[in-house]
């Protein structure tokens, strides 16, 4: 099992990809490498949103929290 946090305290992208795979495996066959690619794109988009409008970013997180 992959650790949730890296040594520097950041969230492990490997852990996130594995968590997504666990949730999706009942629906479709999943590939960790593909999930990590989509995850990187998603994080880039969210990072841009946060820089652009932190209030809307916070609203998005609250909807899913």
mmCIF file of the N, C-alpha and C atoms, coordinates in Angstrom:
data_MODEL
# 
_entry.id   MODEL 
# 
loop_
_atom_site.group_PDB 
_atom_site.id 
_atom_site.type_symbol 
_atom_site.label_atom_id 
_atom_site.label_alt_id 
_atom_site.label_comp_id 
_atom_site.label_asym_id 
_atom_site.label_entity_id 
_atom_site.label_seq_id 
_atom_site.pdbx_PDB_ins_code 
_atom_site.Cartn_x 
_atom_site.Cartn_y 
_atom_site.Cartn_z 
_atom_site.occupancy 
_atom_site.B_iso_or_equiv 
_atom_site.pdbx_formal_charge 
_atom_site.auth_seq_id 
_atom_site.auth_comp_id 
_atom_site.auth_asym_id 
_atom_site.auth_atom_id 
_atom_site.pdbx_PDB_model_num 
ATOM 1   N N  . UNK A 1 1  ? 0.842   -1.186 0.000   1.00 0.00 ? 1  UNK A N  1 
ATOM 2   C CA . UNK A 1 1  ? 0.000   0.000  0.000   1.00 0.00 ? 1  UNK A CA 1 
ATOM 3   C C  . UNK A 1 1  ? 0.882   1.243  0.000   1.00 0.00 ? 1  UNK A C  1 
ATOM 4   N N  . UNK A 1 2  ? 0.549   2.186  -0.821  1.00 0.00 ? 2  UNK A N  1 
ATOM 5   C CA . UNK A 1 2  ? 1.304   3.423  -0.944  1.00 0.00 ? 2  UNK A CA 1 
ATOM 6   C C  . UNK A 1 2  ? 0.964   4.361  0.209   1.00 0.00 ? 2  UNK A C  1 
ATOM 7   N N  . UNK A 1 3  ? 1.966   5.041  0.709   1.00 0.00 ? 3  UNK A N  1 
ATOM 8   C CA . UNK A 1 3  ? 1.753   6.024  1.775   1.00 0.00 ? 3  UNK A CA 1 
ATOM 9   C C  . UNK A 1 3  ? 0.962   7.219  1.224   1.00 0.00 ? 3  UNK A C  1 
ATOM 10  N N  . UNK A 1 4  ? 0.093   7.779  2.049   1.00 0.00 ? 4  UNK A N  1 
ATOM 11  C CA . UNK A 1 4  ? -0.753  8.899  1.652   1.00 0.00 ? 4  UNK A CA 1 
ATOM 12  C C  . UNK A 1 4  ? 0.049   10.181 1.435   1.00 0.00 ? 4  UNK A C  1 
ATOM 13  N N  . UNK A 1 5  ? 1.099   10.361 2.228   1.00 0.00 ? 5  UNK A N  1 
ATOM 14  C CA . UNK A 1 5  ? 1.879   11.593 2.147   1.00 0.00 ? 5  UNK A CA 1 
ATOM 15  C C  . UNK A 1 5  ? 3.335   11.294 1.799   1.00 0.00 ? 5  UNK A C  1 
ATOM 16  N N  . UNK A 1 6  ? 3.928   12.194 1.031   1.00 0.00 ? 6  UNK A N  1 
ATOM 17  C CA . UNK A 1 6  ? 5.351   12.110 0.713   1.00 0.00 ? 6  UNK A CA 1 
ATOM 18  C C  . UNK A 1 6  ? 6.164   12.601 1.901   1.00 0.00 ? 6  UNK A C  1 
ATOM 19  N N  . UNK A 1 7  ? 7.469   12.394 1.847   1.00 0.00 ? 7  UNK A N  1 
ATOM 20  C CA . UNK A 1 7  ? 8.347   12.829 2.941   1.00 0.00 ? 7  UNK A CA 1 
ATOM 21  C C  . UNK A 1 7  ? 8.275   14.337 3.183   1.00 0.00 ? 7  UNK A C  1 
ATOM 22  N N  . UNK A 1 8  ? 7.974   15.106 2.121   1.00 0.00 ? 8  UNK A N  1 
ATOM 23  C CA . UNK A 1 8  ? 7.900   16.562 2.275   1.00 0.00 ? 8  UNK A CA 1 
ATOM 24  C C  . UNK A 1 8  ? 6.534   17.036 2.766   1.00 0.00 ? 8  UNK A C  1 
ATOM 25  N N  . UNK A 1 9  ? 5.620   16.078 3.038   1.00 0.00 ? 9  UNK A N  1 
ATOM 26  C CA . UNK A 1 9  ? 4.302   16.421 3.562   1.00 0.00 ? 9  UNK A CA 1 
ATOM 27  C C  . UNK A 1 9  ? 3.235   16.576 2.495   1.00 0.00 ? 9  UNK A C  1 
ATOM 28  N N  . UNK A 1 10 ? 3.618   16.540 1.232   1.00 0.00 ? 10 UNK A N  1 
ATOM 29  C CA . UNK A 1 10 ? 2.640   16.678 0.160   1.00 0.00 ? 10 UNK A CA 1 
ATOM 30  C C  . UNK A 1 10 ? 1.881   15.355 -0.033  1.00 0.00 ? 10 UNK A C  1 
ATOM 31  N N  . UNK A 1 11 ? 0.713   15.453 -0.647  1.00 0.00 ? 11 UNK A N  1 
ATOM 32  C CA . UNK A 1 11 ? -0.088  14.264 -0.915  1.00 0.00 ? 11 UNK A CA 1 
ATOM 33  C C  . UNK A 1 11 ? 0.547   13.487 -2.055  1.00 0.00 ? 11 UNK A C  1 
ATOM 34  N N  . UNK A 1 12 ? 0.661   12.195 -1.877  1.00 0.00 ? 12 UNK A N  1 
ATOM 35  C CA . UNK A 1 12 ? 1.262   11.328 -2.886  1.00 0.00 ? 12 UNK A CA 1 
ATOM 36  C C  . UNK A 1 12 ? 0.325   11.146 -4.079  1.00 0.00 ? 12 UNK A C  1 
ATOM 37  N N  . UNK A 1 13 ? 0.812   11.454 -5.282  1.00 0.00 ? 13 UNK A N  1 
ATOM 38  C CA . UNK A 1 13 ? -0.002  11.245 -6.477  1.00 0.00 ? 13 UNK A CA 1 
ATOM 39  C C  . UNK A 1 13 ? -0.224  9.758  -6.726  1.00 0.00 ? 13 UNK A C  1 
ATOM 40  N N  . UNK A 1 14 ? 0.731   8.924  -6.341  1.00 0.00 ? 14 UNK A N  1 
ATOM 41  C CA . UNK A 1 14 ? 0.534   7.481  -6.471  1.00 0.00 ? 14 UNK A CA 1 
ATOM 42  C C  . UNK A 1 14 ? -0.629  7.033  -5.594  1.00 0.00 ? 14 UNK A C  1 
ATOM 43  N N  . UNK A 1 15 ? -0.683  7.529  -4.373  1.00 0.00 ? 15 UNK A N  1 
ATOM 44  C CA . UNK A 1 15 ? -1.776  7.183  -3.464  1.00 0.00 ? 15 UNK A CA 1 
ATOM 45  C C  . UNK A 1 15 ? -3.116  7.637  -4.049  1.00 0.00 ? 15 UNK A C  1 
ATOM 46  N N  . UNK A 1 16 ? -3.159  8.887  -4.555  1.00 0.00 ? 16 UNK A N  1 
ATOM 47  C CA . UNK A 1 16 ? -4.392  9.386  -5.151  1.00 0.00 ? 16 UNK A CA 1 
ATOM 48  C C  . UNK A 1 16 ? -4.838  8.512  -6.316  1.00 0.00 ? 16 UNK A C  1 
ATOM 49  N N  . UNK A 1 17 ? -3.905  8.139  -7.178  1.00 0.00 ? 17 UNK A N  1 
ATOM 50  C CA . UNK A 1 17 ? -4.233  7.293  -8.328  1.00 0.00 ? 17 UNK A CA 1 
ATOM 51  C C  . UNK A 1 17 ? -4.780  5.946  -7.871  1.00 0.00 ? 17 UNK A C  1 
ATOM 52  N N  . UNK A 1 18 ? -4.183  5.371  -6.849  1.00 0.00 ? 18 UNK A N  1 
ATOM 53  C CA . UNK A 1 18 ? -4.667  4.089  -6.329  1.00 0.00 ? 18 UNK A CA 1 
ATOM 54  C C  . UNK A 1 18 ? -6.064  4.218  -5.732  1.00 0.00 ? 18 UNK A C  1 
ATOM 55  N N  . UNK A 1 19 ? -6.333  5.317  -5.047  1.00 0.00 ? 19 UNK A N  1 
ATOM 56  C CA . UNK A 1 19 ? -7.664  5.539  -4.476  1.00 0.00 ? 19 UNK A CA 1 
ATOM 57  C C  . UNK A 1 19 ? -8.713  5.668  -5.574  1.00 0.00 ? 19 UNK A C  1 
ATOM 58  N N  . UNK A 1 20 ? -8.373  6.382  -6.641  1.00 0.00 ? 20 UNK A N  1 
ATOM 59  C CA . UNK A 1 20 ? -9.292  6.518  -7.769  1.00 0.00 ? 20 UNK A CA 1 
ATOM 60  C C  . UNK A 1 20 ? -9.535  5.150  -8.401  1.00 0.00 ? 20 UNK A C  1 
ATOM 61  N N  . UNK A 1 21 ? -8.485  4.380  -8.576  1.00 0.00 ? 21 UNK A N  1 
ATOM 62  C CA . UNK A 1 21 ? -8.605  3.044  -9.173  1.00 0.00 ? 21 UNK A CA 1 
ATOM 63  C C  . UNK A 1 21 ? -9.534  2.163  -8.340  1.00 0.00 ? 21 UNK A C  1 
ATOM 64  N N  . UNK A 1 22 ? -9.412  2.238  -7.033  1.00 0.00 ? 22 UNK A N  1 
ATOM 65  C CA . UNK A 1 22 ? -10.278 1.438  -6.158  1.00 0.00 ? 22 UNK A CA 1 
ATOM 66  C C  . UNK A 1 22 ? -11.745 1.792  -6.368  1.00 0.00 ? 22 UNK A C  1 
ATOM 67  N N  . UNK A 1 23 ? -12.026 3.063  -6.511  1.00 0.00 ? 23 UNK A N  1 
ATOM 68  C CA . UNK A 1 23 ? -13.410 3.507  -6.678  1.00 0.00 ? 23 UNK A CA 1 
ATOM 69  C C  . UNK A 1 23 ? -13.970 3.146  -8.051  1.00 0.00 ? 23 UNK A C  1 
ATOM 70  N N  . UNK A 1 24 ? -13.103 3.123  -9.051  1.00 0.00 ? 24 UNK A N  1 
ATOM 71  C CA . UNK A 1 24 ? -13.561 2.902  -10.416 1.00 0.00 ? 24 UNK A CA 1 
ATOM 72  C C  . UNK A 1 24 ? -13.508 1.454  -10.865 1.00 0.00 ? 24 UNK A C  1 
ATOM 73  N N  . UNK A 1 25 ? -12.783 0.610  -10.156 1.00 0.00 ? 25 UNK A N  1 
ATOM 74  C CA . UNK A 1 25 ? -12.552 -0.739 -10.657 1.00 0.00 ? 25 UNK A CA 1 
ATOM 75  C C  . UNK A 1 25 ? -13.823 -1.559 -10.828 1.00 0.00 ? 25 UNK A C  1 
ATOM 76  N N  . UNK A 1 26 ? -14.859 -1.245 -10.079 1.00 0.00 ? 26 UNK A N  1 
ATOM 77  C CA . UNK A 1 26 ? -16.113 -1.973 -10.236 1.00 0.00 ? 26 UNK A CA 1 
ATOM 78  C C  . UNK A 1 26 ? -16.840 -1.556 -11.514 1.00 0.00 ? 26 UNK A C  1 
ATOM 79  N N  . UNK A 1 27 ? -16.548 -0.370 -12.023 1.00 0.00 ? 27 UNK A N  1 
ATOM 80  C CA . UNK A 1 27 ? -17.242 0.156  -13.194 1.00 0.00 ? 27 UNK A CA 1 
ATOM 81  C C  . UNK A 1 27 ? -16.516 -0.204 -14.488 1.00 0.00 ? 27 UNK A C  1 
ATOM 82  N N  . UNK A 1 28 ? -15.200 -0.016 -14.494 1.00 0.00 ? 28 UNK A N  1 
ATOM 83  C CA . UNK A 1 28 ? -14.402 -0.244 -15.699 1.00 0.00 ? 28 UNK A CA 1 
ATOM 84  C C  . UNK A 1 28 ? -13.030 -0.770 -15.302 1.00 0.00 ? 28 UNK A C  1 
ATOM 85  N N  . UNK A 1 29 ? -12.336 -1.356 -16.265 1.00 0.00 ? 29 UNK A N  1 
ATOM 86  C CA . UNK A 1 29 ? -10.956 -1.754 -16.016 1.00 0.00 ? 29 UNK A CA 1 
ATOM 87  C C  . UNK A 1 29 ? -10.113 -0.484 -15.984 1.00 0.00 ? 29 UNK A C  1 
ATOM 88  N N  . UNK A 1 30 ? -9.276  -0.357 -14.989 1.00 0.00 ? 30 UNK A N  1 
ATOM 89  C CA . UNK A 1 30 ? -8.503  0.873  -14.846 1.00 0.00 ? 30 UNK A CA 1 
ATOM 90  C C  . UNK A 1 30 ? -7.012  0.590  -14.942 1.00 0.00 ? 30 UNK A C  1 
ATOM 91  N N  . UNK A 1 31 ? -6.294  1.607  -15.374 1.00 0.00 ? 31 UNK A N  1 
ATOM 92  C CA . UNK A 1 31 ? -4.852  1.540  -15.524 1.00 0.00 ? 31 UNK A CA 1 
ATOM 93  C C  . UNK A 1 31 ? -4.261  2.679  -14.702 1.00 0.00 ? 31 UNK A C  1 
ATOM 94  N N  . UNK A 1 32 ? -3.418  2.360  -13.740 1.00 0.00 ? 32 UNK A N  1 
ATOM 95  C CA . UNK A 1 32 ? -2.855  3.362  -12.838 1.00 0.00 ? 32 UNK A CA 1 
ATOM 96  C C  . UNK A 1 32 ? -2.129  4.464  -13.622 1.00 0.00 ? 32 UNK A C  1 
ATOM 97  N N  . UNK A 1 33 ? -1.380  4.108  -14.657 1.00 0.00 ? 33 UNK A N  1 
ATOM 98  C CA . UNK A 1 33 ? -0.645  5.116  -15.439 1.00 0.00 ? 33 UNK A CA 1 
ATOM 99  C C  . UNK A 1 33 ? -1.608  6.104  -16.101 1.00 0.00 ? 33 UNK A C  1 
ATOM 100 N N  . UNK A 1 34 ? -2.724  5.598  -16.626 1.00 0.00 ? 34 UNK A N  1 
ATOM 101 C CA . UNK A 1 34 ? -3.711  6.485  -17.242 1.00 0.00 ? 34 UNK A CA 1 
ATOM 102 C C  . UNK A 1 34 ? -4.351  7.386  -16.196 1.00 0.00 ? 34 UNK A C  1 
ATOM 103 N N  . UNK A 1 35 ? -4.637  6.820  -15.045 1.00 0.00 ? 35 UNK A N  1 
ATOM 104 C CA . UNK A 1 35 ? -5.224  7.621  -13.970 1.00 0.00 ? 35 UNK A CA 1 
ATOM 105 C C  . UNK A 1 35 ? -4.267  8.726  -13.560 1.00 0.00 ? 35 UNK A C  1 
ATOM 106 N N  . UNK A 1 36 ? -2.973  8.409  -13.445 1.00 0.00 ? 36 UNK A N  1 
ATOM 107 C CA . UNK A 1 36 ? -1.994  9.426  -13.053 1.00 0.00 ? 36 UNK A CA 1 
ATOM 108 C C  . UNK A 1 36 ? -1.912  10.532 -14.093 1.00 0.00 ? 36 UNK A C  1 
ATOM 109 N N  . UNK A 1 37 ? -2.029  10.201 -15.384 1.00 0.00 ? 37 UNK A N  1 
ATOM 110 C CA . UNK A 1 37 ? -2.034  11.234 -16.426 1.00 0.00 ? 37 UNK A CA 1 
ATOM 111 C C  . UNK A 1 37 ? -3.236  12.158 -16.266 1.00 0.00 ? 37 UNK A C  1 
ATOM 112 N N  . UNK A 1 38 ? -4.419  11.572 -16.072 1.00 0.00 ? 38 UNK A N  1 
ATOM 113 C CA . UNK A 1 38 ? -5.632  12.376 -15.888 1.00 0.00 ? 38 UNK A CA 1 
ATOM 114 C C  . UNK A 1 38 ? -5.540  13.174 -14.592 1.00 0.00 ? 38 UNK A C  1 
ATOM 115 N N  . UNK A 1 39 ? -5.000  12.569 -13.555 1.00 0.00 ? 39 UNK A N  1 
ATOM 116 C CA . UNK A 1 39 ? -4.842  13.253 -12.275 1.00 0.00 ? 39 UNK A CA 1 
ATOM 117 C C  . UNK A 1 39 ? -3.933  14.472 -12.418 1.00 0.00 ? 39 UNK A C  1 
ATOM 118 N N  . UNK A 1 40 ? -2.830  14.322 -13.122 1.00 0.00 ? 40 UNK A N  1 
ATOM 119 C CA . UNK A 1 40 ? -1.922  15.458 -13.341 1.00 0.00 ? 40 UNK A CA 1 
ATOM 120 C C  . UNK A 1 40 ? -2.623  16.584 -14.086 1.00 0.00 ? 40 UNK A C  1 
ATOM 121 N N  . UNK A 1 41 ? -3.407  16.233 -15.122 1.00 0.00 ? 41 UNK A N  1 
ATOM 122 C CA . UNK A 1 41 ? -4.160  17.259 -15.848 1.00 0.00 ? 41 UNK A CA 1 
ATOM 123 C C  . UNK A 1 41 ? -5.165  17.939 -14.927 1.00 0.00 ? 41 UNK A C  1 
ATOM 124 N N  . UNK A 1 42 ? -5.859  17.146 -14.122 1.00 0.00 ? 42 UNK A N  1 
ATOM 125 C CA . UNK A 1 42 ? -6.849  17.695 -13.199 1.00 0.00 ? 42 UNK A CA 1 
ATOM 126 C C  . UNK A 1 42 ? -6.206  18.635 -12.190 1.00 0.00 ? 42 UNK A C  1 
ATOM 127 N N  . UNK A 1 43 ? -5.073  18.226 -11.639 1.00 0.00 ? 43 UNK A N  1 
ATOM 128 C CA . UNK A 1 43 ? -4.387  19.073 -10.664 1.00 0.00 ? 43 UNK A CA 1 
ATOM 129 C C  . UNK A 1 43 ? -3.893  20.370 -11.297 1.00 0.00 ? 43 UNK A C  1 
ATOM 130 N N  . UNK A 1 44 ? -3.431  20.306 -12.543 1.00 0.00 ? 44 UNK A N  1 
ATOM 131 C CA . UNK A 1 44 ? -3.021  21.524 -13.253 1.00 0.00 ? 44 UNK A CA 1 
ATOM 132 C C  . UNK A 1 44 ? -4.199  22.476 -13.419 1.00 0.00 ? 44 UNK A C  1 
ATOM 133 N N  . UNK A 1 45 ? -5.350  21.922 -13.802 1.00 0.00 ? 45 UNK A N  1 
ATOM 134 C CA . UNK A 1 45 ? -6.544  22.741 -13.979 1.00 0.00 ? 45 UNK A CA 1 
ATOM 135 C C  . UNK A 1 45 ? -6.979  23.358 -12.656 1.00 0.00 ? 45 UNK A C  1 
ATOM 136 N N  . UNK A 1 46 ? -6.999  22.561 -11.593 1.00 0.00 ? 46 UNK A N  1 
ATOM 137 C CA . UNK A 1 46 ? -7.405  23.066 -10.281 1.00 0.00 ? 46 UNK A CA 1 
ATOM 138 C C  . UNK A 1 46 ? -6.432  24.114 -9.759  1.00 0.00 ? 46 UNK A C  1 
ATOM 139 N N  . UNK A 1 47 ? -5.161  23.912 -10.021 1.00 0.00 ? 47 UNK A N  1 
ATOM 140 C CA . UNK A 1 47 ? -4.160  24.886 -9.603  1.00 0.00 ? 47 UNK A CA 1 
ATOM 141 C C  . UNK A 1 47 ? -4.389  26.232 -10.295 1.00 0.00 ? 47 UNK A C  1 
ATOM 142 N N  . UNK A 1 48 ? -4.709  26.167 -11.586 1.00 0.00 ? 48 UNK A N  1 
ATOM 143 C CA . UNK A 1 48 ? -5.011  27.401 -12.321 1.00 0.00 ? 48 UNK A CA 1 
ATOM 144 C C  . UNK A 1 48 ? -6.255  28.076 -11.798 1.00 0.00 ? 48 UNK A C  1 
ATOM 145 N N  . UNK A 1 49 ? -7.280  27.288 -11.481 1.00 0.00 ? 49 UNK A N  1 
ATOM 146 C CA . UNK A 1 49 ? -8.509  27.845 -10.925 1.00 0.00 ? 49 UNK A CA 1 
ATOM 147 C C  . UNK A 1 49 ? -8.238  28.516 -9.586  1.00 0.00 ? 49 UNK A C  1 
ATOM 148 N N  . UNK A 1 50 ? -7.437  27.864 -8.773  1.00 0.00 ? 50 UNK A N  1 
ATOM 149 C CA . UNK A 1 50 ? -7.120  28.425 -7.453  1.00 0.00 ? 50 UNK A CA 1 
ATOM 150 C C  . UNK A 1 50 ? -6.387  29.755 -7.601  1.00 0.00 ? 50 UNK A C  1 
ATOM 151 N N  . UNK A 1 51 ? -5.444  29.829 -8.533  1.00 0.00 ? 51 UNK A N  1 
ATOM 152 C CA . UNK A 1 51 ? -4.692  31.068 -8.754  1.00 0.00 ? 51 UNK A CA 1 
ATOM 153 C C  . UNK A 1 51 ? -5.597  32.164 -9.311  1.00 0.00 ? 51 UNK A C  1 
ATOM 154 N N  . UNK A 1 52 ? -6.565  31.762 -10.120 1.00 0.00 ? 52 UNK A N  1 
ATOM 155 C CA . UNK A 1 52 ? -7.460  32.707 -10.770 1.00 0.00 ? 52 UNK A CA 1 
ATOM 156 C C  . UNK A 1 52 ? -8.517  33.252 -9.813  1.00 0.00 ? 52 UNK A C  1 
ATOM 157 N N  . UNK A 1 53 ? -9.123  32.350 -9.026  1.00 0.00 ? 53 UNK A N  1 
ATOM 158 C CA . UNK A 1 53 ? -10.210 32.748 -8.135  1.00 0.00 ? 53 UNK A CA 1 
ATOM 159 C C  . UNK A 1 53 ? -10.292 31.761 -6.971  1.00 0.00 ? 53 UNK A C  1 
ATOM 160 N N  . UNK A 1 54 ? -9.631  32.107 -5.887  1.00 0.00 ? 54 UNK A N  1 
ATOM 161 C CA . UNK A 1 54 ? -9.550  31.184 -4.756  1.00 0.00 ? 54 UNK A CA 1 
ATOM 162 C C  . UNK A 1 54 ? -10.915 30.933 -4.113  1.00 0.00 ? 54 UNK A C  1 
ATOM 163 N N  . UNK A 1 55 ? -11.842 31.887 -4.195  1.00 0.00 ? 55 UNK A N  1 
ATOM 164 C CA . UNK A 1 55 ? -13.169 31.680 -3.618  1.00 0.00 ? 55 UNK A CA 1 
ATOM 165 C C  . UNK A 1 55 ? -13.935 30.583 -4.369  1.00 0.00 ? 55 UNK A C  1 
ATOM 166 N N  . UNK A 1 56 ? -13.873 30.624 -5.700  1.00 0.00 ? 56 UNK A N  1 
ATOM 167 C CA . UNK A 1 56 ? -14.551 29.594 -6.493  1.00 0.00 ? 56 UNK A CA 1 
ATOM 168 C C  . UNK A 1 56 ? -13.889 28.241 -6.279  1.00 0.00 ? 56 UNK A C  1 
ATOM 169 N N  . UNK A 1 57 ? -12.577 28.246 -6.121  1.00 0.00 ? 57 UNK A N  1 
ATOM 170 C CA . UNK A 1 57 ? -11.842 27.011 -5.840  1.00 0.00 ? 57 UNK A CA 1 
ATOM 171 C C  . UNK A 1 57 ? -12.327 26.423 -4.514  1.00 0.00 ? 57 UNK A C  1 
ATOM 172 N N  . UNK A 1 58 ? -12.438 27.254 -3.486  1.00 0.00 ? 58 UNK A N  1 
ATOM 173 C CA . UNK A 1 58 ? -12.908 26.792 -2.188  1.00 0.00 ? 58 UNK A CA 1 
ATOM 174 C C  . UNK A 1 58 ? -14.342 26.260 -2.269  1.00 0.00 ? 58 UNK A C  1 
ATOM 175 N N  . UNK A 1 59 ? -15.208 26.910 -3.060  1.00 0.00 ? 59 UNK A N  1 
ATOM 176 C CA . UNK A 1 59 ? -16.572 26.442 -3.236  1.00 0.00 ? 59 UNK A CA 1 
ATOM 177 C C  . UNK A 1 59 ? -16.590 25.047 -3.872  1.00 0.00 ? 59 UNK A C  1 
ATOM 178 N N  . UNK A 1 60 ? -15.738 24.841 -4.853  1.00 0.00 ? 60 UNK A N  1 
ATOM 179 C CA . UNK A 1 60 ? -15.646 23.543 -5.518  1.00 0.00 ? 60 UNK A CA 1 
ATOM 180 C C  . UNK A 1 60 ? -15.248 22.450 -4.515  1.00 0.00 ? 60 UNK A C  1 
ATOM 181 N N  . UNK A 1 61 ? -14.257 22.740 -3.700  1.00 0.00 ? 61 UNK A N  1 
ATOM 182 C CA . UNK A 1 61 ? -13.816 21.758 -2.709  1.00 0.00 ? 61 UNK A CA 1 
ATOM 183 C C  . UNK A 1 61 ? -14.903 21.470 -1.681  1.00 0.00 ? 61 UNK A C  1 
ATOM 184 N N  . UNK A 1 62 ? -15.637 22.485 -1.278  1.00 0.00 ? 62 UNK A N  1 
ATOM 185 C CA . UNK A 1 62 ? -16.700 22.292 -0.299  1.00 0.00 ? 62 UNK A CA 1 
ATOM 186 C C  . UNK A 1 62 ? -17.806 21.386 -0.837  1.00 0.00 ? 62 UNK A C  1 
ATOM 187 N N  . UNK A 1 63 ? -18.090 21.487 -2.147  1.00 0.00 ? 63 UNK A N  1 
ATOM 188 C CA . UNK A 1 63 ? -19.110 20.633 -2.765  1.00 0.00 ? 63 UNK A CA 1 
ATOM 189 C C  . UNK A 1 63 ? -18.723 19.164 -2.682  1.00 0.00 ? 63 UNK A C  1 
ATOM 190 N N  . UNK A 1 64 ? -17.438 18.885 -2.687  1.00 0.00 ? 64 UNK A N  1 
ATOM 191 C CA . UNK A 1 64 ? -16.968 17.507 -2.727  1.00 0.00 ? 64 UNK A CA 1 
ATOM 192 C C  . UNK A 1 64 ? -16.388 17.050 -1.401  1.00 0.00 ? 64 UNK A C  1 
ATOM 193 N N  . UNK A 1 65 ? -16.482 17.858 -0.401  1.00 0.00 ? 65 UNK A N  1 
ATOM 194 C CA . UNK A 1 65 ? -15.921 17.521 0.893   1.00 0.00 ? 65 UNK A CA 1 
ATOM 195 C C  . UNK A 1 65 ? -16.940 17.060 1.818   1.00 0.00 ? 65 UNK A C  1 
# 
